[in-house]
Each structure stands twice: as C-alpha cells, then as structure tokens.
Amino acid sequence: MSYTSGLRKFKERPVHVTCPACNHRADQKAGKLRKDAVLECPSCGLLFLPSECWCIGG
Ligand SMILES: [Zn+2]
C-alpha cells in the first residue's frame, strides 16, 4: 500500500463522535473532522463543530 492510498483510507475512516447535547455516538468521517466541517447529530439534529466537542474516540 502506498503512502497516498493510506492517507485516503484514513480520511474515509469512520470516527465515533459523541454529541455534546444528547451524548449520542455517531460515525463521522475522519476527513470531515480534520476539515472542521459542521457535523449533524442524527439523533437530535444538533449542528456542531468537531473543534467544539472533542469527545471523539475509537
Ligand atoms: Zn445529539
């Protein structure tokens, strides 16, 4: 596997993010988190930024 394809895989890798409002854990793409794109909680619909909530883990 080349370095580049490894990076792409990391971008697509799902990361569990815990919603700051309802504590629902949802899968978000790692690439989105790195870009600090707005995330939507599928449970309560809250929009939040990854940098506002680093309750992120395996
Ligand atoms: Zn939520």
N, CA, C, O and the ligand as a Tripos MOL2 file, in Angstrom:
@<TRIPOS>MOLECULE
protein
  233   231    59     0     0
PROTEIN
NO_CHARGES

@<TRIPOS>ATOM
      1 N           0.8460   -1.2010    0.0000 N.3       1 MET1
      2 CA          0.0000    0.0000    0.0000 C.3       1 MET1
      3 C           0.8800    1.2490    0.0000 C.2       1 MET1
      4 O           1.8300    1.3400    0.7770 O.2       1 MET1
      5 N           0.5680    2.2050   -0.8650 N.am      2 SER2
      6 CA          1.3700    3.4240   -0.9290 C.3       2 SER2
      7 C           0.9510    4.3840    0.1850 C.2       2 SER2
      8 O          -0.0920    4.2210    0.8180 O.2       2 SER2
      9 N           1.7890    5.3730    0.3980 N.am      3 TYR3
     10 CA          1.5240    6.3640    1.4390 C.3       3 TYR3
     11 C           0.2060    7.0960    1.1460 C.2       3 TYR3
     12 O          -0.6010    7.3360    2.0440 O.2       3 TYR3
     13 N           0.0090    7.4440   -0.1370 N.am      4 THR4
     14 CA         -1.1750    8.2180   -0.5210 C.3       4 THR4
     15 C          -2.4640    7.4340   -0.2920 C.2       4 THR4
     16 O          -3.4290    7.9730    0.2500 O.2       4 THR4
     17 N          -2.4850    6.1850   -0.6950 N.am      5 SER5
     18 CA         -3.7140    5.4180   -0.5150 C.3       5 SER5
     19 C          -3.9660    5.1720    0.9700 C.2       5 SER5
     20 O          -5.1120    5.0070    1.3880 O.2       5 SER5
     21 N          -2.9100    5.1490    1.7570 N.am      6 GLY6
     22 CA         -3.0700    5.0270    3.2130 C.3       6 GLY6
     23 C          -3.7650    6.2450    3.7780 C.2       6 GLY6
     24 O          -4.6370    6.1410    4.6400 O.2       6 GLY6
     25 N          -3.3610    7.4190    3.2710 N.am      7 LEU7
     26 CA         -3.9730    8.6690    3.7180 C.3       7 LEU7
     27 C          -5.4460    8.7060    3.3640 C.2       7 LEU7
     28 O          -6.2840    9.1160    4.1670 O.2       7 LEU7
     29 N          -5.7540    8.2680    2.1390 N.am      8 ARG8
     30 CA         -7.1520    8.2820    1.7030 C.3       8 ARG8
     31 C          -7.9840    7.3840    2.6110 C.2       8 ARG8
     32 O          -9.1090    7.7220    2.9800 O.2       8 ARG8
     33 N          -7.4370    6.2810    2.9500 N.am      9 LYS9
     34 CA         -8.1520    5.3580    3.8180 C.3       9 LYS9
     35 C          -8.4460    6.0180    5.1570 C.2       9 LYS9
     36 O          -9.5250    5.8440    5.7240 O.2       9 LYS9
     37 N          -7.4710    6.7810    5.6590 N.am     10 PHE10
     38 CA         -7.6620    7.4620    6.9400 C.3      10 PHE10
     39 C          -8.8000    8.4720    6.8490 C.2      10 PHE10
     40 O          -9.5980    8.6070    7.7760 O.2      10 PHE10
     41 N          -8.8680    9.1920    5.7060 N.am     11 LYS11
     42 CA         -9.9190   10.2030    5.5120 C.3      11 LYS11
     43 C         -11.3090    9.5740    5.5620 C.2      11 LYS11
     44 O         -12.2540   10.1530    6.0990 O.2      11 LYS11
     45 N         -11.4080    8.3790    4.9890 N.am     12 GLU12
     46 CA        -12.7130    7.7220    4.9150 C.3      12 GLU12
     47 C         -13.0410    6.9560    6.1890 C.2      12 GLU12
     48 O         -14.1560    6.4660    6.3640 O.2      12 GLU12
     49 N         -12.0760    6.8610    7.0560 N.am     13 ARG13
     50 CA        -12.2370    6.0640    8.2610 C.3      13 ARG13
     51 C         -13.3320    6.6490    9.1590 C.2      13 ARG13
     52 O         -13.2970    7.8410    9.4660 O.2      13 ARG13
     53 N         -14.2830    5.8500    9.5750 N.am     14 PRO14
     54 CA        -15.3040    6.3780   10.4770 C.3      14 PRO14
     55 C         -14.7550    6.5810   11.8840 C.2      14 PRO14
     56 O         -14.0180    5.7470   12.4100 O.2      14 PRO14
     57 N         -15.1340    7.7100   12.4790 N.am     15 VAL15
     58 CA        -14.7140    8.0320   13.8340 C.3      15 VAL15
     59 C         -15.9670    8.2320   14.6720 C.2      15 VAL15
     60 O         -16.9060    8.8990   14.2390 O.2      15 VAL15
     61 N         -15.9860    7.6630   15.8570 N.am     16 HIS16
     62 CA        -17.1420    7.8520   16.7270 C.3      16 HIS16
     63 C         -17.0680    9.2230   17.3790 C.2      16 HIS16
     64 O         -16.0890    9.5570   18.0460 O.2      16 HIS16
     65 N         -18.1180   10.0120   17.1780 N.am     17 VAL17
     66 CA        -18.1950   11.3390   17.7730 C.3      17 VAL17
     67 C         -19.3940   11.3630   18.7080 C.2      17 VAL17
     68 O         -20.4880   10.9320   18.3410 O.2      17 VAL17
     69 N         -19.1830   11.8670   19.9130 N.am     18 THR18
     70 CA        -20.2820   11.9510   20.8650 C.3      18 THR18
     71 C         -20.9210   13.3270   20.7940 C.2      18 THR18
     72 O         -20.2390   14.3420   20.9380 O.2      18 THR18
     73 N         -22.2220   13.3620   20.5740 N.am     19 CYS19
     74 CA        -22.9590   14.6250   20.5110 C.3      19 CYS19
     75 C         -22.8800   15.3400   21.8560 C.2      19 CYS19
     76 O         -23.1280   14.7290   22.8960 O.2      19 CYS19
     77 N         -22.5320   16.6500   21.8480 N.am     20 PRO20
     78 CA        -22.4110   17.4010   23.1100 C.3      20 PRO20
     79 C         -23.7600   17.6230   23.7880 C.2      20 PRO20
     80 O         -23.8020   17.9300   24.9790 O.2      20 PRO20
     81 N         -24.8560   17.4740   23.0600 N.am     21 ALA21
     82 CA        -26.1740   17.7210   23.6290 C.3      21 ALA21
     83 C         -26.8130   16.4520   24.1870 C.2      21 ALA21
     84 O         -27.2970   16.4470   25.3190 O.2      21 ALA21
     85 N         -26.8170   15.3870   23.4060 N.am     22 CYS22
     86 CA        -27.5800   14.2110   23.8220 C.3      22 CYS22
     87 C         -26.7000   12.9710   24.0420 C.2      22 CYS22
     88 O         -27.2030   11.8930   24.3590 O.2      22 CYS22
     89 N         -25.3900   13.1360   23.8700 N.am     23 ASN23
     90 CA        -24.4390   12.0410   24.0990 C.3      23 ASN23
     91 C         -24.6280   10.8560   23.1610 C.2      23 ASN23
     92 O         -24.1450    9.7560   23.4320 O.2      23 ASN23
     93 N         -25.3290   11.0860   22.0640 N.am     24 HIS24
     94 CA        -25.4800   10.0280   21.0720 C.3      24 HIS24
     95 C         -24.1650    9.8630   20.3290 C.2      24 HIS24
     96 O         -23.5610   10.8430   19.8950 O.2      24 HIS24
     97 N         -23.7300    8.6300   20.1880 N.am     25 ARG25
     98 CA        -22.4860    8.3810   19.4710 C.3      25 ARG25
     99 C         -22.7870    8.0500   18.0220 C.2      25 ARG25
    100 O         -23.5730    7.1470   17.7320 O.2      25 ARG25
    101 N         -22.1560    8.7860   17.1080 N.am     26 ALA26
    102 CA        -22.3960    8.5700   15.6880 C.3      26 ALA26
    103 C         -21.0730    8.4660   14.9440 C.2      26 ALA26
    104 O         -20.0610    9.0180   15.3750 O.2      26 ALA26
    105 N         -21.0910    7.7630   13.8410 N.am     27 ASP27
    106 CA        -19.9160    7.6590   12.9950 C.3      27 ASP27
    107 C         -19.8140    8.8810   12.0880 C.2      27 ASP27
    108 O         -20.7710    9.2260   11.3960 O.2      27 ASP27
    109 N         -18.6790    9.5190   12.0940 N.am     28 GLN28
    110 CA        -18.4060   10.6160   11.1630 C.3      28 GLN28
    111 C         -17.1130   10.2880   10.4570 C.2      28 GLN28
    112 O         -16.2790    9.5500   10.9810 O.2      28 GLN28
    113 N         -16.9460   10.8380    9.2630 N.am     29 LYS29
    114 CA        -15.7150   10.5520    8.5280 C.3      29 LYS29
    115 C         -14.5590   11.3690    9.0800 C.2      29 LYS29
    116 O         -14.6940   12.5580    9.3710 O.2      29 LYS29
    117 N         -13.4270   10.7070    9.2160 N.am     30 ALA30
    118 CA        -12.2450   11.3610    9.7770 C.3      30 ALA30
    119 C         -11.8530   12.5910    8.9630 C.2      30 ALA30
    120 O         -11.3990   13.5850    9.5300 O.2      30 ALA30
    121 N         -12.0230   12.5360    7.6280 N.am     31 GLY31
    122 CA        -11.6800   13.6690    6.7750 C.3      31 GLY31
    123 C         -12.4930   14.9020    7.1220 C.2      31 GLY31
    124 O         -11.9840   16.0220    7.0690 O.2      31 GLY31
    125 N         -13.7640   14.6990    7.4790 N.am     32 LYS32
    126 CA        -14.6460   15.7990    7.8620 C.3      32 LYS32
    127 C         -14.1600   16.4460    9.1540 C.2      32 LYS32
    128 O         -14.1790   17.6680    9.2990 O.2      32 LYS32
    129 N         -13.7290   15.6090   10.0820 N.am     33 LEU33
    130 CA        -13.2610   16.1230   11.3610 C.3      33 LEU33
    131 C         -12.0020   16.9600   11.1720 C.2      33 LEU33
    132 O         -11.8310   17.9960   11.8150 O.2      33 LEU33
    133 N         -11.1270   16.5030   10.2870 N.am     34 ARG34
    134 CA         -9.8740   17.2150   10.0640 C.3      34 ARG34
    135 C         -10.1250   18.5700    9.4320 C.2      34 ARG34
    136 O          -9.3890   19.5250    9.6830 O.2      34 ARG34
    137 N         -11.1790   18.6580    8.5980 N.am     35 LYS35
    138 CA        -11.5130   19.9270    7.9470 C.3      35 LYS35
    139 C         -12.3370   20.8210    8.8690 C.2      35 LYS35
    140 O         -12.6320   21.9650    8.5250 O.2      35 LYS35
    141 N         -12.7040   20.3070   10.0280 N.am     36 ASP36
    142 CA        -13.5590   21.0160   10.9770 C.3      36 ASP36
    143 C         -14.8870   21.3830   10.3280 C.2      36 ASP36
    144 O         -15.4180   22.4700   10.5530 O.2      36 ASP36
    145 N         -15.4230   20.4630    9.5160 N.am     37 ALA37
    146 CA        -16.7190   20.6760    8.8910 C.3      37 ALA37
    147 C         -17.8240   20.4870    9.9320 C.2      37 ALA37
    148 O         -17.6520   19.7700   10.9180 O.2      37 ALA37
    149 N         -18.9580   21.1440    9.6930 N.am     38 VAL38
    150 CA        -20.0820   21.0460   10.6160 C.3      38 VAL38
    151 C         -20.6390   19.6230   10.5910 C.2      38 VAL38
    152 O         -20.8460   19.0430    9.5250 O.2      38 VAL38
    153 N         -20.8730   19.0830   11.7560 N.am     39 LEU39
    154 CA        -21.4330   17.7440   11.8820 C.3      39 LEU39
    155 C         -22.8700   17.8450   12.3580 C.2      39 LEU39
    156 O         -23.2270   18.7660   13.0920 O.2      39 LEU39
    157 N         -23.6890   16.8960   11.9370 N.am     40 GLU40
    158 CA        -25.0710   16.8830   12.4010 C.3      40 GLU40
    159 C         -25.3070   15.6080   13.1940 C.2      40 GLU40
    160 O         -24.9990   14.5070   12.7380 O.2      40 GLU40
    161 N         -25.8540   15.7780   14.3790 N.am     41 CYS41
    162 CA        -26.1900   14.6220   15.1970 C.3      41 CYS41
    163 C         -27.4350   13.9560   14.6110 C.2      41 CYS41
    164 O         -28.4690   14.6090   14.4700 O.2      41 CYS41
    165 N         -27.3560   12.6800   14.2700 N.am     42 PRO42
    166 CA        -28.5090   12.0000   13.6780 C.3      42 PRO42
    167 C         -29.6240   11.7570   14.6900 C.2      42 PRO42
    168 O         -30.7440   11.4170   14.3080 O.2      42 PRO42
    169 N         -29.3300   11.9250   15.9650 N.am     43 SER43
    170 CA        -30.3320   11.6660   16.9910 C.3      43 SER43
    171 C         -31.1670   12.9050   17.3120 C.2      43 SER43
    172 O         -32.3960   12.8460   17.3080 O.2      43 SER43
    173 N         -30.4900   14.0410   17.5950 N.am     44 CYS44
    174 CA        -31.2390   15.2330   17.9950 C.3      44 CYS44
    175 C         -31.1500   16.3430   16.9610 C.2      44 CYS44
    176 O         -31.8130   17.3700   17.1090 O.2      44 CYS44
    177 N         -30.3390   16.1620   15.9060 N.am     45 GLY45
    178 CA        -30.2770   17.1410   14.8310 C.3      45 GLY45
    179 C         -29.3950   18.3390   15.1380 C.2      45 GLY45
    180 O         -29.3580   19.2900   14.3580 O.2      45 GLY45
    181 N         -28.6830   18.3120   16.2580 N.am     46 LEU46
    182 CA        -27.8010   19.4200   16.6140 C.3      46 LEU46
    183 C         -26.6550   19.5340   15.6120 C.2      46 LEU46
    184 O         -26.0650   18.5310   15.2110 O.2      46 LEU46
    185 N         -26.3490   20.7740   15.2130 N.am     47 LEU47
    186 CA        -25.1830   21.0210   14.3690 C.3      47 LEU47
    187 C         -24.0430   21.4990   15.2620 C.2      47 LEU47
    188 O         -24.2150   22.4200   16.0610 O.2      47 LEU47
    189 N         -22.8970   20.8810   15.1250 N.am     48 PHE48
    190 CA        -21.7620   21.3030   15.9450 C.3      48 PHE48
    191 C         -20.4620   21.0770   15.1990 C.2      48 PHE48
    192 O         -20.3900   20.2890   14.2560 O.2      48 PHE48
    193 N         -19.4410   21.7860   15.6440 N.am     49 LEU49
    194 CA        -18.1210   21.6560   15.0370 C.3      49 LEU49
    195 C         -17.2830   20.6700   15.8440 C.2      49 LEU49
    196 O         -17.3770   20.6150   17.0710 O.2      49 LEU49
    197 N         -16.4740   19.9010   15.1470 N.am     50 PRO50
    198 CA        -15.6190   18.9520   15.8660 C.3      50 PRO50
    199 C         -14.7260   19.6530   16.8800 C.2      50 PRO50
    200 O         -14.4350   19.0950   17.9380 O.2      50 PRO50
    201 N         -14.2800   20.8880   16.5650 N.am     51 SER51
    202 CA        -13.3750   21.5910   17.4760 C.3      51 SER51
    203 C         -14.1000   22.0360   18.7430 C.2      51 SER51
    204 O         -13.4580   22.3290   19.7510 O.2      51 SER51
    205 N         -15.4370   22.0880   18.7000 N.am     52 GLU52
    206 CA        -16.2060   22.4590   19.8800 C.3      52 GLU52
    207 C         -16.3840   21.2680   20.8040 C.2      52 GLU52
    208 O         -16.6570   21.4160   21.9950 O.2      52 GLU52
    209 N         -16.2270   20.1150   20.2450 N.am     53 CYS53
    210 CA        -16.5100   18.9130   21.0080 C.3      53 CYS53
    211 C         -15.5150   17.8310   20.6520 C.2      53 CYS53
    212 O         -15.6910   17.1000   19.6780 O.2      53 CYS53
    213 N         -14.4760   17.7380   21.4440 N.am     54 TRP54
    214 CA        -13.5040   16.6920   21.1550 C.3      54 TRP54
    215 C         -13.7830   15.4590   22.0000 C.2      54 TRP54
    216 O         -12.8710   14.8390   22.5470 O.2      54 TRP54
    217 N         -15.0620   15.1200   22.0950 N.am     55 CYS55
    218 CA        -15.4220   13.8690   22.7530 C.3      55 CYS55
    219 C         -15.3490   12.7710   21.7020 C.2      55 CYS55
    220 O         -16.3040   12.0280   21.4740 O.2      55 CYS55
    221 N         -14.1960   12.6960   21.0810 N.am     56 ILE56
    222 CA        -14.0300   11.7810   19.9620 C.3      56 ILE56
    223 C         -13.0720   10.6660   20.3560 C.2      56 ILE56
    224 O         -11.9960   10.9050   20.9040 O.2      56 ILE56
    225 N         -13.4830    9.4740   20.0690 N.am     57 GLY57
    226 CA        -12.6080    8.3660   20.3850 C.3      57 GLY57
    227 C         -12.9660    7.1410   19.5680 C.2      57 GLY57
    228 O         -13.9760    7.1160   18.8650 O.2      57 GLY57
    229 N         -12.1260    6.1300   19.6710 N.am     58 GLY58
    230 CA        -12.2710    4.9050   18.9160 C.3      58 GLY58
    231 C         -13.7020    4.4910   18.8820 C.2      58 GLY58
    232 O         -14.0340    3.4670   18.2850 O.2      58 GLY58
    233 ZN        -27.4490   14.8280   19.6730 Zn       59 ZN59
@<TRIPOS>BOND
     1     1     2 1
     2     2     3 1
     3     3     4 2
     4     3     5 am
     5     5     6 1
     6     6     7 1
     7     7     8 2
     8     7     9 am
     9     9    10 1
    10    10    11 1
    11    11    12 2
    12    11    13 am
    13    13    14 1
    14    14    15 1
    15    15    16 2
    16    15    17 am
    17    17    18 1
    18    18    19 1
    19    19    20 2
    20    19    21 am
    21    21    22 1
    22    22    23 1
    23    23    24 2
    24    23    25 am
    25    25    26 1
    26    26    27 1
    27    27    28 2
    28    27    29 am
    29    29    30 1
    30    30    31 1
    31    31    32 2
    32    31    33 am
    33    33    34 1
    34    34    35 1
    35    35    36 2
    36    35    37 am
    37    37    38 1
    38    38    39 1
    39    39    40 2
    40    39    41 am
    41    41    42 1
    42    42    43 1
    43    43    44 2
    44    43    45 am
    45    45    46 1
    46    46    47 1
    47    47    48 2
    48    47    49 am
    49    49    50 1
    50    50    51 1
    51    51    52 2
    52    51    53 am
    53    53    54 1
    54    54    55 1
    55    55    56 2
    56    55    57 am
    57    57    58 1
    58    58    59 1
    59    59    60 2
    60    59    61 am
    61    61    62 1
    62    62    63 1
    63    63    64 2
    64    63    65 am
    65    65    66 1
    66    66    67 1
    67    67    68 2
    68    67    69 am
    69    69    70 1
    70    70    71 1
    71    71    72 2
    72    71    73 am
    73    73    74 1
    74    74    75 1
    75    75    76 2
    76    75    77 am
    77    77    78 1
    78    78    79 1
    79    79    80 2
    80    79    81 am
    81    81    82 1
    82    82    83 1
    83    83    84 2
    84    83    85 am
    85    85    86 1
    86    86    87 1
    87    87    88 2
    88    87    89 am
    89    89    90 1
    90    90    91 1
    91    91    92 2
    92    91    93 am
    93    93    94 1
    94    94    95 1
    95    95    96 2
    96    95    97 am
    97    97    98 1
    98    98    99 1
    99    99   100 2
   100    99   101 am
   101   101   102 1
   102   102   103 1
   103   103   104 2
   104   103   105 am
   105   105   106 1
   106   106   107 1
   107   107   108 2
   108   107   109 am
   109   109   110 1
   110   110   111 1
   111   111   112 2
   112   111   113 am
   113   113   114 1
   114   114   115 1
   115   115   116 2
   116   115   117 am
   117   117   118 1
   118   118   119 1
   119   119   120 2
   120   119   121 am
   121   121   122 1
   122   122   123 1
   123   123   124 2
   124   123   125 am
   125   125   126 1
   126   126   127 1
   127   127   128 2
   128   127   129 am
   129   129   130 1
   130   130   131 1
   131   131   132 2
   132   131   133 am
   133   133   134 1
   134   134   135 1
   135   135   136 2
   136   135   137 am
   137   137   138 1
   138   138   139 1
   139   139   140 2
   140   139   141 am
   141   141   142 1
   142   142   143 1
   143   143   144 2
   144   143   145 am
   145   145   146 1
   146   146   147 1
   147   147   148 2
   148   147   149 am
   149   149   150 1
   150   150   151 1
   151   151   152 2
   152   151   153 am
   153   153   154 1
   154   154   155 1
   155   155   156 2
   156   155   157 am
   157   157   158 1
   158   158   159 1
   159   159   160 2
   160   159   161 am
   161   161   162 1
   162   162   163 1
   163   163   164 2
   164   163   165 am
   165   165   166 1
   166   166   167 1
   167   167   168 2
   168   167   169 am
   169   169   170 1
   170   170   171 1
   171   171   172 2
   172   171   173 am
   173   173   174 1
   174   174   175 1
   175   175   176 2
   176   175   177 am
   177   177   178 1
   178   178   179 1
   179   179   180 2
   180   179   181 am
   181   181   182 1
   182   182   183 1
   183   183   184 2
   184   183   185 am
   185   185   186 1
   186   186   187 1
   187   187   188 2
   188   187   189 am
   189   189   190 1
   190   190   191 1
   191   191   192 2
   192   191   193 am
   193   193   194 1
   194   194   195 1
   195   195   196 2
   196   195   197 am
   197   197   198 1
   198   198   199 1
   199   199   200 2
   200   199   201 am
   201   201   202 1
   202   202   203 1
   203   203   204 2
   204   203   205 am
   205   205   206 1
   206   206   207 1
   207   207   208 2
   208   207   209 am
   209   209   210 1
   210   210   211 1
   211   211   212 2
   212   211   213 am
   213   213   214 1
   214   214   215 1
   215   215   216 2
   216   215   217 am
   217   217   218 1
   218   218   219 1
   219   219   220 2
   220   219   221 am
   221   221   222 1
   222   222   223 1
   223   223   224 2
   224   223   225 am
   225   225   226 1
   226   226   227 1
   227   227   228 2
   228   227   229 am
   229   229   230 1
   230   230   231 1
   231   231   232 2
@<TRIPOS>SUBSTRUCTURE
     1 MET1         2 RESIDUE 1 A MET
     2 SER2         6 RESIDUE 1 A SER
     3 TYR3        10 RESIDUE 1 A TYR
     4 THR4        14 RESIDUE 1 A THR
     5 SER5        18 RESIDUE 1 A SER
     6 GLY6        22 RESIDUE 1 A GLY
     7 LEU7        26 RESIDUE 1 A LEU
     8 ARG8        30 RESIDUE 1 A ARG
     9 LYS9        34 RESIDUE 1 A LYS
    10 PHE10       38 RESIDUE 1 A PHE
    11 LYS11       42 RESIDUE 1 A LYS
    12 GLU12       46 RESIDUE 1 A GLU
    13 ARG13       50 RESIDUE 1 A ARG
    14 PRO14       54 RESIDUE 1 A PRO
    15 VAL15       58 RESIDUE 1 A VAL
    16 HIS16       62 RESIDUE 1 A HIS
    17 VAL17       66 RESIDUE 1 A VAL
    18 THR18       70 RESIDUE 1 A THR
    19 CYS19       74 RESIDUE 1 A CYS
    20 PRO20       78 RESIDUE 1 A PRO
    21 ALA21       82 RESIDUE 1 A ALA
    22 CYS22       86 RESIDUE 1 A CYS
    23 ASN23       90 RESIDUE 1 A ASN
    24 HIS24       94 RESIDUE 1 A HIS
    25 ARG25       98 RESIDUE 1 A ARG
    26 ALA26      102 RESIDUE 1 A ALA
    27 ASP27      106 RESIDUE 1 A ASP
    28 GLN28      110 RESIDUE 1 A GLN
    29 LYS29      114 RESIDUE 1 A LYS
    30 ALA30      118 RESIDUE 1 A ALA
    31 GLY31      122 RESIDUE 1 A GLY
    32 LYS32      126 RESIDUE 1 A LYS
    33 LEU33      130 RESIDUE 1 A LEU
    34 ARG34      134 RESIDUE 1 A ARG
    35 LYS35      138 RESIDUE 1 A LYS
    36 ASP36      142 RESIDUE 1 A ASP
    37 ALA37      146 RESIDUE 1 A ALA
    38 VAL38      150 RESIDUE 1 A VAL
    39 LEU39      154 RESIDUE 1 A LEU
    40 GLU40      158 RESIDUE 1 A GLU
    41 CYS41      162 RESIDUE 1 A CYS
    42 PRO42      166 RESIDUE 1 A PRO
    43 SER43      170 RESIDUE 1 A SER
    44 CYS44      174 RESIDUE 1 A CYS
    45 GLY45      178 RESIDUE 1 A GLY
    46 LEU46      182 RESIDUE 1 A LEU
    47 LEU47      186 RESIDUE 1 A LEU
    48 PHE48      190 RESIDUE 1 A PHE
    49 LEU49      194 RESIDUE 1 A LEU
    50 PRO50      198 RESIDUE 1 A PRO
    51 SER51      202 RESIDUE 1 A SER
    52 GLU52      206 RESIDUE 1 A GLU
    53 CYS53      210 RESIDUE 1 A CYS
    54 TRP54      214 RESIDUE 1 A TRP
    55 CYS55      218 RESIDUE 1 A CYS
    56 ILE56      222 RESIDUE 1 A ILE
    57 GLY57      226 RESIDUE 1 A GLY
    58 GLY58      230 RESIDUE 1 A GLY
    59 ZN59       233 GROUP 0 **** ****
